[in-house]
Amino acid sequence: PEKSVFADITTNFHGSAPKTPNSAHFDPFDQHPSACFGLLDRLLNFHCTTTASATRLLSTHQLQQQAMQSSISKYRITKRVGGGSFGDIYLGVGANGEKVAVKFEKHGSRCPQLRHEYKVYRELQNAPGFAKVHYFGTQDSYNLMVMDLLGPSLEDHFNKCGRRFSLKTVLMLADQMLERVELMHSRHLIHRDIKPANFVTDGGRGGGKGNFVYCIDFGLSKRYRHPRTLQHIPLREGRSLTGTPRYASINNHLGVEQCRRDDLESIGYILVYFLKGGLPWQGLKAKSATNKYKLIMEKKQSTAIPTLCQGCPSQFAEYLAYCRSLQFEAKPNIAYLRGMFRDLSRDQGYTSHWLDNSKNTLLDWDWNRQDAASPGGANGGG
């Protein structure tokens, strides 16, 4: 029978580690080819596609057929559950009901990223708030990566909660998102595509309420400094926009090489988005993607921080002003930023317990579930 894409996964889970490139060979100054950056504008929404497509990496039927043809297949592919930067993600289910996410990438892709993303996950293995990767390998004409199944994303929660979060929920999320990015930076990495869809909750793993936040999708991540010499990458201009335009920093729009400050500025936009339900540069109309990105940049530049943060506690404007003031190689004081938001939470009457024990804290989506389960359903909450 035809060899399954999962034919050799079992031994890698329970036997020796799979053969992979030595992570020491991970080039500290590795960059994606400029041609790939040029494609990014047209592919940013690729992973959000949920309809059938002739260009989909593998159909669910094909994956099921390949998995069933092997008597030693560990996982059965059931359905497509999402995507990441230029890759499709499928649900894998083991004989004992264990569920994992399986990410596929076809060989010959114009912008191959899965091996690169695997290397980033290896750098972050065993760090809290980052998914565990169980396997990476090549089978037939595909690269594949098996990892923890997590979710929903913060964007999913946001939609289910009426597209607005309470201040308490936003502060808890801010603390966790900043902690994840701080850890990435300590490992000499920047994310470069910070957005709500790239932060997911744990779905109740470990017995909590499913409110522990994980950072995912490192297809666009890179090292900003050498891990041994700590030499910072040089400041370059004329770079293509990388990431999601809605949350991109102004410097990213201007073509300036990204660094740590850009990740933090993107988090700032997410926090305002969560509190206010949107950002001023959403919904702009243009004849092309390039023109739309230009309009977004101009709107960001022309919207003063106090105007952007109107109606929010002053700490949010202070946060964005701090991020925009950072120099290219400056190390952000994330302890200061987290402390500022923690002080705000205490001023609002929230205890520090929920910040330090987020797994057992009720947040907006928890109340939403409780309202839906109560007599009268969600409409009973008033």
C-alpha positions in Angstrom: 0.0 0.0 0.0 1.0 3.6 -0.5 3.1 4.9 2.4 1.1 7.1 4.8 2.2 10.6 5.7 2.2 9.3 9.3 4.0 6.1 8.7 7.1 7.0 10.8 5.5 9.3 13.4 4.9 6.5 16.0 8.6 5.8 16.5 9.4 9.5 16.8 6.8 9.9 19.5 7.9 6.9 21.5 11.4 6.2 20.3 14.4 8.3 19.3 14.0 12.0 18.3 13.5 12.6 14.6 16.4 13.6 12.6 16.2 17.4 12.1 18.7 20.1 11.1 20.9 21.1 14.0 19.3 24.1 15.7 22.8 25.5 16.1 22.8 26.1 12.4 19.8 28.4 12.7 21.3 31.5 11.1 21.0 34.4 13.6 20.6 36.8 10.6 18.3 34.5 8.6 15.8 36.5 6.5 13.1 35.5 4.2 13.8 36.2 0.5 12.6 39.6 -0.6 10.4 37.8 -3.2 8.5 36.2 -0.3 7.9 39.6 1.3 6.5 40.8 -1.9 4.0 38.0 -1.9 3.0 38.6 1.7 0.5 41.4 0.9 -1.5 39.0 -1.3 -1.3 36.0 1.0 -2.0 37.5 4.4 -5.6 36.2 4.4 -4.7 32.8 2.9 -4.9 31.0 6.2 -8.3 32.3 7.0 -9.9 30.6 4.0 -12.5 28.1 5.0 -14.1 27.3 1.7 -13.0 24.5 -0.6 -10.1 25.5 -2.9 -8.3 23.8 -5.7 -5.0 25.1 -4.3 -5.5 23.7 -0.8 -2.4 21.7 0.2 -4.3 18.5 0.8 -8.0 17.8 1.0 -9.4 16.2 4.1 -10.4 13.1 2.0 -6.8 12.7 0.7 -5.4 13.0 4.1 -7.8 10.4 5.5 -7.0 8.0 2.7 -3.3 8.3 3.2 -3.6 7.9 7.0 -5.8 4.8 6.7 -3.5 3.1 4.3 -0.9 2.6 6.9 -1.4 0.0 9.7 1.0 1.9 12.0 -0.5 5.4 11.5 -0.8 7.0 14.9 -3.3 9.7 14.0 -6.4 9.9 11.9 -6.9 13.1 10.0 -10.5 14.4 10.5 -10.9 17.9 9.3 -9.2 21.2 8.5 -9.2 23.4 11.6 -7.3 26.5 10.5 -4.1 27.8 9.1 -0.9 29.7 9.7 1.5 31.6 7.6 1.3 29.8 4.3 0.2 26.5 5.7 -2.9 24.5 6.5 -3.7 22.9 9.9 -5.7 19.7 10.3 -7.0 17.9 13.4 -5.3 14.6 14.1 -7.0 12.1 16.5 -5.2 9.1 18.1 -6.7 5.7 18.9 -7.0 6.8 22.5 -8.8 10.1 21.6 -5.7 12.2 21.9 -6.0 15.3 19.7 -3.1 17.2 18.0 -2.7 19.8 15.3 -1.0 18.7 12.1 0.4 21.4 9.9 1.2 20.7 6.3 3.3 22.5 3.7 3.7 21.3 0.1 7.3 21.0 -1.2 8.1 23.6 -3.8 6.0 26.3 -2.1 7.2 29.7 -3.3 7.6 30.8 0.3 8.5 27.6 2.4 8.3 28.4 6.1 7.4 25.3 8.0 11.0 24.2 8.7 11.8 27.7 9.7 8.8 27.8 12.1 9.8 24.4 13.5 13.3 25.8 14.3 11.6 28.7 16.2 9.4 26.3 18.2 12.5 24.3 19.1 14.1 27.5 20.5 11.0 28.0 22.6 10.4 24.4 23.7 9.3 23.9 27.3 8.8 27.6 27.8 5.4 28.4 29.3 2.9 29.8 26.9 4.3 28.1 23.7 3.0 25.0 22.1 5.0 21.7 22.3 6.0 20.3 18.9 6.0 16.5 18.9 7.3 15.9 15.4 8.7 17.5 12.3 9.6 15.6 9.1 9.2 15.2 5.4 6.9 12.7 3.8 6.3 12.2 0.1 5.9 15.8 -1.2 5.0 17.5 2.1 6.6 18.9 5.2 4.6 18.2 8.3 4.7 19.2 11.9 2.7 17.7 14.7 2.0 19.9 17.7 -0.3 20.5 20.7 -3.9 21.4 19.7 -4.8 24.7 21.2 -7.5 27.3 20.9 -9.8 29.1 20.5 -7.9 32.2 19.5 -8.4 35.6 21.2 -10.0 36.8 17.9 -12.5 33.9 18.2 -13.3 34.8 21.9 -13.6 38.5 20.8 -16.2 37.6 18.2 -18.2 35.4 20.6 -18.2 38.2 23.2 -19.8 40.8 20.9 -16.5 42.2 19.7 -15.6 44.0 22.9 -13.8 42.9 26.1 -14.1 44.3 29.6 -11.2 46.1 31.1 -10.5 43.2 33.5 -10.1 40.8 30.6 -8.0 43.2 28.5 -5.6 43.7 31.5 -5.2 39.9 32.0 -4.6 39.4 28.3 -2.1 42.3 28.3 -0.1 40.8 31.1 0.1 37.4 29.4 0.8 38.7 25.9 3.6 40.9 27.2 5.1 37.9 29.1 5.1 35.7 26.0 6.8 38.4 23.9 9.3 39.1 26.6 10.3 35.4 26.7 10.6 35.4 22.9 12.9 38.4 23.1 15.0 36.8 25.8 15.6 34.0 23.3 16.8 36.5 20.7 13.6 36.3 18.6 10.9 38.7 17.4 7.5 37.6 16.3 6.7 40.1 13.5 3.0 39.1 13.1 1.4 40.0 16.5 -2.4 39.9 16.2 -5.3 38.4 18.1 -5.4 35.3 15.9 -1.9 34.4 16.9 -2.7 34.2 20.6 -4.8 31.3 21.7 -6.1 29.9 24.9 -5.4 26.4 26.1 -8.8 24.9 25.8 -8.7 23.7 29.4 -5.4 21.8 29.2 -4.0 21.1 32.6 -7.3 21.3 34.4 -7.7 25.1 34.2 -10.6 27.1 32.8 -8.9 27.5 29.4 -7.7 31.1 30.0 -3.9 30.5 29.8 -2.7 32.3 26.7 -0.3 30.7 24.2 1.6 32.5 21.4 1.6 30.7 18.1 2.5 31.0 14.4 6.2 31.8 13.9 6.4 31.6 10.2 7.5 35.2 10.0 9.6 35.3 13.1 13.4 35.9 13.0 16.3 36.6 15.2 17.1 40.2 16.0 20.5 39.5 17.5 23.2 36.8 17.6 22.6 34.4 20.5 26.3 34.4 21.6 27.7 37.7 20.6 24.4 39.5 21.1 25.1 41.6 18.0 21.9 43.3 17.0 20.8 43.2 13.4 21.5 46.4 11.5 18.9 49.0 10.9 17.8 48.8 7.3 15.2 50.8 5.3 13.2 49.9 2.2 11.8 46.7 3.7 8.5 45.3 2.6 5.6 45.4 5.1 5.7 42.1 7.1 2.8 41.0 9.2 -0.8 42.0 9.4 -1.4 45.7 8.4 -4.1 46.4 10.9 -1.7 45.8 13.8 1.6 46.7 12.1 3.8 49.4 13.7 4.3 52.7 11.9 7.9 51.9 11.3 6.9 48.6 9.7 4.7 50.5 7.3 7.6 52.9 6.6 9.8 50.0 5.6 12.1 50.1 8.6 13.6 46.8 9.7 11.6 45.4 12.6 12.9 44.9 16.1 11.5 44.4 19.6 9.7 47.7 19.7 7.5 46.7 16.8 6.1 43.6 18.6 5.1 45.8 21.5 3.5 48.5 19.4 1.4 45.8 17.8 0.2 44.6 21.2 -0.8 48.2 22.0 -3.1 48.3 19.0 -4.6 44.9 20.0 -5.4 46.2 23.5 -7.2 49.3 22.1 -9.0 47.1 19.6 -10.2 44.9 22.4 -11.3 47.8 24.6 -13.0 49.9 22.0 -14.2 47.3 19.6 -12.2 48.5 16.6 -9.4 50.8 15.3 -9.8 54.0 13.2 -8.0 52.5 10.2 -10.4 49.5 9.8 -12.7 49.4 6.8 -10.8 51.8 4.6 -11.5 51.3 0.9 -8.9 51.3 -1.8 -8.5 49.9 -5.4 -5.5 47.7 -4.5 -3.9 46.2 -1.4 -0.9 48.4 -1.8 -3.1 51.5 -1.8 -5.1 50.2 1.2 -1.9 49.7 3.2 -0.8 53.2 2.4 -4.2 54.5 3.7 -3.8 52.5 6.9 -0.3 53.9 7.4 -1.5 57.5 6.8 -4.4 57.0 9.2 -2.1 55.6 11.9 0.3 58.5 11.5 -2.5 61.1 11.6 -4.3 59.7 14.6 -2.8 61.1 17.8 -2.3 58.7 20.6 -4.7 60.5 22.9 -7.4 60.4 20.2 -6.7 56.7 19.5 -7.0 55.9 23.2 -9.9 58.2 24.0 -12.2 56.4 26.5 -9.5 54.1 27.7 -7.6 54.5 31.0 -4.5 56.7 30.5 -2.1 53.8 30.9 -3.0 52.6 27.4 -1.9 55.9 25.8 1.2 55.9 28.0 2.0 52.4 26.8 1.8 53.3 23.1 3.8 56.5 23.6 6.5 54.5 25.3 6.7 51.9 22.5 6.9 54.6 19.8 9.7 56.3 21.7 12.0 53.3 21.7 15.2 53.4 19.6 16.0 50.6 17.2 18.3 48.6 19.4 16.7 49.5 22.7 15.6 46.8 25.1 12.0 47.5 26.1 11.3 47.7 29.8 8.5 45.1 29.8 8.6 44.8 33.6 7.6 48.5 33.7 4.8 48.0 31.2 3.4 44.9 33.0 3.7 46.7 36.3 1.7 49.7 35.0 -1.2 47.5 33.9 -1.1 45.5 37.2 -1.2 48.7 39.2 -4.2 49.7 37.1 -5.9 46.4 37.8 -5.5 47.0 41.6 -6.7 50.6 41.2 -9.9 49.2 39.6 -10.4 46.9 42.6 -9.2 43.7 40.9 -7.0 41.5 43.1 -3.6 40.4 42.1 -4.7 36.8 42.5 -6.4 36.6 39.1 -3.2 38.0 37.4 -1.0 35.3 39.0 -3.5 32.5 38.6 -5.1 33.2 35.2 -5.9 29.5 34.7 -8.7 29.7 37.3 -10.0 33.2 36.5 -13.4 33.8 34.9 -13.1 36.1 31.9 -15.6 37.5 29.5 -16.0 34.3 27.5 -16.5 32.3 30.7 -19.4 34.5 31.7 -20.7 34.3 28.2 -20.7 30.5 28.5 -22.4 30.6 31.9 -25.1 33.0 30.6 -25.8 30.6 27.6 -26.1 27.7 30.0 -28.4 29.5 32.5 -32.2 29.5 32.2 -33.1 31.8 29.3 -29.8 31.2 27.6 -27.5 34.1 26.6 -30.5 36.5 26.4 -31.0 36.0 30.1 -27.9 38.0 31.0 -29.6 41.4 30.2 
